[in-house]
Amino acid sequence: MKKRTIERSALATAALAAFALCNSVVAGEPLTNAQAIKLAIAAYKGNTTAFNSLKSDASSGDVVAQNWFGGYYQEKKQYKKANYWFLKAADQGSADAEYNLGIDYSNGQGVPQNYAKANYWYLKAADQGFADAENNLGDDYYHGQGVPQNYAKANYWFLKAADQGFADAENNLGDDYGNGQGVPQNYAKANYWYLKAADQGSADAENNLGDDYYHGQGVPQNSLKAIHWWKKAAAQGIKRAQQSIAAVEHENTN
């Protein structure tokens, strides 16, 4: 199953790294990404000084501040204001902001849902090597959202993201090799990509490896290895993995 990546580089996921990396903000100097994140987090928590500082930098044309001021409004669910600042940053070539605009057009946040416009912004970010955008372009080509459905083009973009170690894209490539979509069906190659994704903790890939070990697809049949991978996926809440384990245990008791 394909899994759409809808997250952005949000305040919650960036918080720890930001506080670990951030140095003192020096007036008049461009903000680093870590500094902007720290200000955005503080502003979100109600720090007026941080809010005013981030707003001032964004208003002065600091591209990093503009993207993270948009991130602040995104977390506040004020999507139109978020997109105003994302667009400011995107117009200066910020791949983060281009990706964020793509997400909002895809989800219809602050703008009417429009997959074609989402892909316009994803492509701009992907052309700068932004792995999240590459994966989302692959996903839209896979589903035919905003573009004609084309499995070969989907795999082109999945591979670009996978080559950067993007786990969702690795799992997506595994799916397409397993199903023969856009590539000749090849279970061994499917498992190659599933394993890469599973080694990064992808629950979907762990479940898929379990299935292939159980059925002997691309690997020698091995129920113990199947259960090993299913347990990893089940621990992350994958219900199919839990059901598979229960089914095998039931078989063994009969």
C-alpha positions as a Markdown table, in Angstrom:
| # | Residue | x | y | z |
|---|---|---|---|---|
| 1 | Met | 0.0 | 0.0 | 0.0 |
| 2 | Lys | 1.3 | 3.4 | -0.9 |
| 3 | Lys | 1.7 | 5.9 | 2.0 |
| 4 | Arg | 1.4 | 9.6 | 1.3 |
| 5 | Thr | 3.9 | 11.7 | 3.1 |
| 6 | Ile | 1.9 | 14.7 | 4.3 |
| 7 | Glu | 4.2 | 15.9 | 7.0 |
| 8 | Arg | 6.3 | 19.0 | 6.7 |
| 9 | Ser | 9.4 | 20.1 | 8.6 |
| 10 | Ala | 7.1 | 21.0 | 11.5 |
| 11 | Leu | 7.9 | 22.7 | 14.8 |
| 12 | Ala | 7.2 | 19.6 | 16.9 |
| 13 | Thr | 9.5 | 17.3 | 14.9 |
| 14 | Ala | 12.3 | 19.9 | 14.7 |
| 15 | Ala | 12.3 | 21.1 | 18.3 |
| 16 | Leu | 15.0 | 19.0 | 19.9 |
| 17 | Ala | 17.4 | 19.5 | 17.1 |
| 18 | Ala | 16.8 | 23.2 | 17.1 |
| 19 | Phe | 17.5 | 23.6 | 20.8 |
| 20 | Ala | 20.6 | 21.5 | 20.5 |
| 21 | Leu | 22.0 | 23.4 | 17.5 |
| 22 | Cys | 20.9 | 27.0 | 18.0 |
| 23 | Asn | 23.3 | 29.7 | 18.8 |
| 24 | Ser | 22.4 | 33.2 | 19.9 |
| 25 | Val | 20.7 | 35.3 | 17.2 |
| 26 | Val | 22.8 | 38.2 | 16.1 |
| 27 | Ala | 20.9 | 41.3 | 15.0 |
| 28 | Gly | 21.3 | 42.1 | 11.3 |
| 29 | Glu | 22.7 | 38.7 | 10.4 |
| 30 | Pro | 20.7 | 36.1 | 8.4 |
| 31 | Leu | 19.1 | 33.4 | 10.5 |
| 32 | Thr | 20.3 | 29.9 | 10.5 |
| 33 | Asn | 17.6 | 27.2 | 10.1 |
| 34 | Ala | 18.2 | 26.2 | 13.8 |
| 35 | Gln | 17.8 | 29.8 | 15.0 |
| 36 | Ala | 14.6 | 30.3 | 13.0 |
| 37 | Ile | 13.1 | 27.0 | 14.4 |
| 38 | Lys | 14.0 | 28.0 | 17.9 |
| 39 | Leu | 12.3 | 31.4 | 17.5 |
| 40 | Ala | 9.2 | 29.8 | 15.9 |
| 41 | Ile | 8.9 | 27.3 | 18.7 |
| 42 | Ala | 9.2 | 30.0 | 21.4 |
| 43 | Ala | 6.7 | 32.2 | 19.5 |
| 44 | Tyr | 4.3 | 29.2 | 19.3 |
| 45 | Lys | 4.6 | 28.9 | 23.1 |
| 46 | Gly | 3.6 | 32.5 | 23.6 |
| 47 | Asn | 6.9 | 34.3 | 23.7 |
| 48 | Thr | 6.1 | 37.7 | 22.3 |
| 49 | Thr | 9.8 | 38.7 | 21.9 |
| 50 | Ala | 10.5 | 35.7 | 19.8 |
| 51 | Phe | 7.4 | 36.3 | 17.7 |
| 52 | Asn | 8.4 | 39.9 | 17.0 |
| 53 | Ser | 11.9 | 39.0 | 16.2 |
| 54 | Leu | 10.9 | 36.3 | 13.7 |
| 55 | Lys | 8.3 | 38.5 | 12.1 |
| 56 | Ser | 10.9 | 41.3 | 11.8 |
| 57 | Asp | 13.4 | 39.1 | 10.1 |
| 58 | Ala | 10.7 | 37.6 | 7.8 |
| 59 | Ser | 9.5 | 41.1 | 6.9 |
| 60 | Ser | 13.0 | 42.2 | 6.1 |
| 61 | Gly | 13.3 | 39.4 | 3.5 |
| 62 | Asp | 15.2 | 36.7 | 5.4 |
| 63 | Val | 14.2 | 33.6 | 3.5 |
| 64 | Val | 14.7 | 31.2 | 6.4 |
| 65 | Ala | 12.7 | 33.4 | 8.7 |
| 66 | Gln | 9.9 | 33.6 | 6.1 |
| 67 | Asn | 9.7 | 29.8 | 5.9 |
| 68 | Trp | 9.6 | 29.3 | 9.6 |
| 69 | Phe | 7.2 | 32.2 | 10.2 |
| 70 | Gly | 5.0 | 30.3 | 7.8 |
| 71 | Gly | 5.6 | 27.2 | 9.9 |
| 72 | Tyr | 4.5 | 29.1 | 13.0 |
| 73 | Tyr | 1.2 | 30.0 | 11.4 |
| 74 | Gln | 0.9 | 26.4 | 10.1 |
| 75 | Glu | 1.1 | 25.1 | 13.6 |
| 76 | Lys | -1.5 | 27.7 | 14.7 |
| 77 | Lys | -3.7 | 26.3 | 11.8 |
| 78 | Gln | -3.8 | 29.8 | 10.2 |
| 79 | Tyr | -3.2 | 28.3 | 6.8 |
| 80 | Lys | -3.7 | 31.4 | 4.7 |
| 81 | Lys | -1.1 | 33.3 | 6.7 |
| 82 | Ala | 1.2 | 30.3 | 6.6 |
| 83 | Asn | 1.0 | 30.1 | 2.8 |
| 84 | Tyr | 1.6 | 33.9 | 2.5 |
| 85 | Trp | 5.0 | 33.4 | 4.1 |
| 86 | Phe | 5.7 | 30.1 | 2.4 |
| 87 | Leu | 5.2 | 31.9 | -0.9 |
| 88 | Lys | 7.5 | 34.7 | 0.1 |
| 89 | Ala | 10.2 | 32.2 | 0.8 |
| 90 | Ala | 9.4 | 30.0 | -2.2 |
| 91 | Asp | 9.8 | 33.0 | -4.5 |
| 92 | Gln | 13.4 | 33.2 | -3.2 |
| 93 | Gly | 14.0 | 29.6 | -4.1 |
| 94 | Ser | 13.5 | 27.9 | -0.7 |
| 95 | Ala | 13.0 | 24.2 | -1.3 |
| 96 | Asp | 11.5 | 23.8 | 2.2 |
| 97 | Ala | 8.9 | 26.5 | 1.4 |
| 98 | Glu | 8.2 | 25.1 | -2.1 |
| 99 | Tyr | 7.5 | 21.7 | -0.5 |
| 100 | Asn | 5.3 | 23.3 | 2.2 |
| 101 | Leu | 3.2 | 25.0 | -0.5 |
| 102 | Gly | 2.9 | 21.6 | -2.3 |
| 103 | Ile | 1.6 | 20.0 | 0.9 |
| 104 | Asp | -1.0 | 22.7 | 1.4 |
| 105 | Tyr | -2.3 | 22.5 | -2.1 |
| 106 | Ser | -2.4 | 18.7 | -1.8 |
| 107 | Asn | -4.3 | 18.9 | 1.5 |
| 108 | Gly | -6.4 | 22.0 | 0.7 |
| 109 | Gln | -5.1 | 23.9 | 3.6 |
| 110 | Gly | -5.5 | 27.7 | 3.1 |
| 111 | Val | -6.1 | 27.1 | -0.6 |
| 112 | Pro | -8.5 | 25.0 | -2.6 |
| 113 | Gln | -7.2 | 21.5 | -3.0 |
| 114 | Asn | -5.3 | 21.3 | -6.3 |
| 115 | Tyr | -3.0 | 18.4 | -7.1 |
| 116 | Ala | -1.7 | 20.0 | -10.2 |
| 117 | Lys | -0.5 | 23.1 | -8.2 |
| 118 | Ala | 0.8 | 20.8 | -5.5 |
| 119 | Asn | 2.9 | 19.0 | -8.1 |
| 120 | Tyr | 4.1 | 22.3 | -9.5 |
| 121 | Trp | 5.6 | 23.2 | -6.1 |
| 122 | Tyr | 6.8 | 19.6 | -5.4 |
| 123 | Leu | 8.7 | 19.7 | -8.7 |
| 124 | Lys | 10.4 | 23.0 | -7.8 |
| 125 | Ala | 11.6 | 21.5 | -4.6 |
| 126 | Ala | 12.5 | 18.1 | -6.1 |
| 127 | Asp | 14.6 | 19.9 | -8.7 |
| 128 | Gln | 16.7 | 21.1 | -5.8 |
| 129 | Gly | 17.0 | 17.5 | -4.5 |
| 130 | Phe | 14.4 | 17.7 | -1.8 |
| 131 | Ala | 13.7 | 14.0 | -1.0 |
| 132 | Asp | 10.2 | 14.5 | 0.5 |
| 133 | Ala | 9.1 | 16.3 | -2.6 |
| 134 | Glu | 10.6 | 13.6 | -4.9 |
| 135 | Asn | 8.6 | 11.0 | -3.0 |
| 136 | Asn | 5.4 | 13.0 | -3.1 |
| 137 | Leu | 5.8 | 13.5 | -6.9 |
| 138 | Gly | 6.2 | 9.7 | -7.2 |
| 139 | Asp | 3.1 | 9.2 | -5.1 |
| 140 | Asp | 1.1 | 11.5 | -7.3 |
| 141 | Tyr | 2.3 | 9.8 | -10.5 |
| 142 | Tyr | 1.4 | 6.5 | -8.9 |
| 143 | His | -2.1 | 7.5 | -8.1 |
| 144 | Gly | -2.7 | 9.9 | -11.1 |
| 145 | Gln | -3.3 | 12.9 | -8.9 |
| 146 | Gly | -2.7 | 16.1 | -10.8 |
| 147 | Val | -0.8 | 14.2 | -13.5 |
| 148 | Pro | -1.7 | 11.2 | -15.7 |
| 149 | Gln | -1.0 | 7.9 | -13.9 |
| 150 | Asn | 2.4 | 6.7 | -14.8 |
| 151 | Tyr | 4.1 | 4.0 | -12.8 |
| 152 | Ala | 7.5 | 4.4 | -14.6 |
| 153 | Lys | 7.6 | 8.1 | -13.7 |
| 154 | Ala | 6.5 | 7.3 | -10.2 |
| 155 | Asn | 9.4 | 5.0 | -9.8 |
| 156 | Tyr | 11.8 | 7.6 | -11.3 |
| 157 | Trp | 10.9 | 9.9 | -8.5 |
| 158 | Phe | 10.8 | 7.2 | -5.8 |
| 159 | Leu | 14.3 | 6.2 | -6.8 |
| 160 | Lys | 15.6 | 9.7 | -6.5 |
| 161 | Ala | 14.2 | 9.9 | -3.0 |
| 162 | Ala | 15.3 | 6.4 | -2.1 |
| 163 | Asp | 18.9 | 7.2 | -3.2 |
| 164 | Gln | 18.9 | 9.8 | -0.5 |
| 165 | Gly | 17.8 | 7.2 | 2.1 |
| 166 | Phe | 14.1 | 8.2 | 2.2 |
| 167 | Ala | 12.4 | 5.3 | 3.8 |
| 168 | Asp | 8.9 | 5.8 | 2.4 |
| 169 | Ala | 10.3 | 5.9 | -1.1 |
| 170 | Glu | 12.3 | 2.7 | -0.5 |
| 171 | Asn | 9.2 | 1.0 | 0.6 |
| 172 | Asn | 7.3 | 2.3 | -2.4 |
| 173 | Leu | 9.9 | 0.9 | -4.7 |
| 174 | Gly | 9.6 | -2.4 | -2.9 |
| 175 | Asp | 5.8 | -2.3 | -3.6 |
| 176 | Asp | 6.3 | -1.6 | -7.2 |
| 177 | Tyr | 8.9 | -4.4 | -7.7 |
| 178 | Gly | 6.6 | -6.7 | -5.8 |
| 179 | Asn | 3.6 | -5.9 | -7.9 |
| 180 | Gly | 5.4 | -5.4 | -11.2 |
| 181 | Gln | 4.2 | -1.8 | -11.6 |
| 182 | Gly | 6.4 | 0.3 | -13.9 |
| 183 | Val | 9.1 | -2.4 | -13.6 |
| 184 | Pro | 9.3 | -6.1 | -14.2 |
| 185 | Gln | 8.0 | -8.0 | -11.2 |
| 186 | Asn | 11.0 | -9.0 | -9.1 |
| 187 | Tyr | 10.5 | -10.1 | -5.5 |
| 188 | Ala | 14.3 | -10.1 | -4.7 |
| 189 | Lys | 14.5 | -6.4 | -5.7 |
| 190 | Ala | 11.3 | -5.7 | -3.7 |
| 191 | Asn | 12.9 | -7.2 | -0.6 |
| 192 | Tyr | 16.1 | -5.3 | -1.2 |
| 193 | Trp | 14.2 | -2.1 | -0.9 |
| 194 | Tyr | 11.9 | -3.3 | 1.9 |
| 195 | Leu | 15.0 | -4.2 | 3.9 |
| 196 | Lys | 16.5 | -0.7 | 3.4 |
| 197 | Ala | 13.3 | 0.9 | 4.6 |
| 198 | Ala | 12.8 | -1.6 | 7.5 |
| 199 | Asp | 16.3 | -0.9 | 8.7 |
| 200 | Gln | 15.1 | 2.7 | 9.2 |
| 201 | Gly | 12.1 | 1.5 | 11.1 |
| 202 | Ser | 9.5 | 1.6 | 8.4 |
| 203 | Ala | 6.6 | -0.4 | 9.8 |
| 204 | Asp | 5.0 | -1.0 | 6.3 |
| 205 | Ala | 8.3 | -2.4 | 5.1 |
| 206 | Glu | 8.7 | -4.6 | 8.1 |
| 207 | Asn | 5.3 | -6.1 | 7.5 |
| 208 | Asn | 6.0 | -6.5 | 3.8 |
| 209 | Leu | 9.2 | -8.4 | 4.6 |
| 210 | Gly | 7.2 | -10.6 | 6.9 |
| 211 | Asp | 4.8 | -11.4 | 4.2 |
| 212 | Asp | 7.5 | -12.3 | 1.7 |
| 213 | Tyr | 9.4 | -14.6 | 4.1 |
| 214 | Tyr | 6.1 | -16.3 | 5.0 |
| 215 | His | 5.2 | -16.9 | 1.3 |
| 216 | Gly | 8.8 | -17.5 | 0.1 |
| 217 | Gln | 8.7 | -14.6 | -2.4 |
| 218 | Gly | 12.2 | -13.5 | -3.3 |
| 219 | Val | 13.6 | -15.3 | -0.2 |
| 220 | Pro | 13.5 | -18.9 | 1.0 |
| 221 | Gln | 10.3 | -19.5 | 2.9 |
| 222 | Asn | 11.0 | -19.0 | 6.6 |
| 223 | Ser | 8.1 | -18.6 | 9.1 |
| 224 | Leu | 10.4 | -17.7 | 11.9 |
| 225 | Lys | 11.8 | -14.7 | 10.0 |
| 226 | Ala | 8.3 | -13.8 | 8.9 |
| 227 | Ile | 7.2 | -13.6 | 12.5 |
| 228 | His | 10.3 | -11.6 | 13.4 |
| 229 | Trp | 9.4 | -8.9 | 10.9 |
| 230 | Trp | 5.7 | -9.0 | 11.7 |
| 231 | Lys | 6.5 | -8.5 | 15.4 |
| 232 | Lys | 8.5 | -5.4 | 14.6 |
| 233 | Ala | 5.6 | -4.1 | 12.5 |
| 234 | Ala | 3.0 | -5.1 | 15.0 |
| 235 | Ala | 4.9 | -3.2 | 17.7 |
| 236 | Gln | 4.4 | -0.1 | 15.6 |
| 237 | Gly | 0.6 | -0.7 | 15.4 |
| 238 | Ile | 0.3 | -2.4 | 12.0 |
| 239 | Lys | -2.9 | -4.5 | 12.4 |
| 240 | Arg | -2.2 | -6.7 | 9.4 |
| 241 | Ala | 1.0 | -7.8 | 11.1 |
| 242 | Gln | -0.8 | -8.6 | 14.3 |
| 243 | Gln | -3.4 | -10.6 | 12.3 |
| 244 | Ser | -0.7 | -12.5 | 10.5 |
| 245 | Ile | 1.0 | -13.5 | 13.7 |
| 246 | Ala | -2.3 | -14.7 | 15.2 |
| 247 | Ala | -3.1 | -16.7 | 12.0 |
| 248 | Val | 0.3 | -18.5 | 12.1 |
| 249 | Glu | 0.0 | -19.2 | 15.8 |
| 250 | His | -3.4 | -20.6 | 15.2 |
| 251 | Glu | -2.1 | -22.9 | 12.4 |
| 252 | Asn | 0.6 | -24.2 | 14.7 |
| 253 | Thr | -1.8 | -25.1 | 17.4 |
| 254 | Asn | -4.0 | -27.2 | 15.1 |
